[in-house]
């Protein structure tokens, strides 16, 4: 990053900043050589919030760029970098206002337990958001069979187990479809036993789904469960 740009942001020198942008609008796309810091990161870090607002108005695409970097780091499991970015309140507010998947969806789908836990500490309400297909972060975790992440969500809010996606499946339904029931069944039994009573929009039970998708280990596990547990 141009040292003049860095100094203008650090000192909140609007005159110098405006002159640099006027001379070269592309300067707003520059980053530092460390921590993926864009001009938006720096303005936020120095708590120059009027400057943050002006940068977004001048270069709105930068928000999407920064958000994509967060998603990429989540996918790679870089906890330290993710923590740094999560501390930027403006970025978390942008994630919260988004209509598609948020950072928690990505971390849950990739099995990054530490990152999921850290996001829940900062924005627990992310757990209740669905992406454009109606998938909650718990749907993502259950379809992959991530026990510890499933446990984090269910202990945060048992009601998450009862959410349907756009296809009419709950997280437990997806666990049965993908053969992950033996891995996470006990946690659902302890945290949300009523979730076993929820049917798909086609009227199918969890057992029906296990048969339909040839998940016989899951079916055996479910059969043992129902034989030994009364609602």
Beta strands, then each sheet from edge to edge (+ up, - down):
end
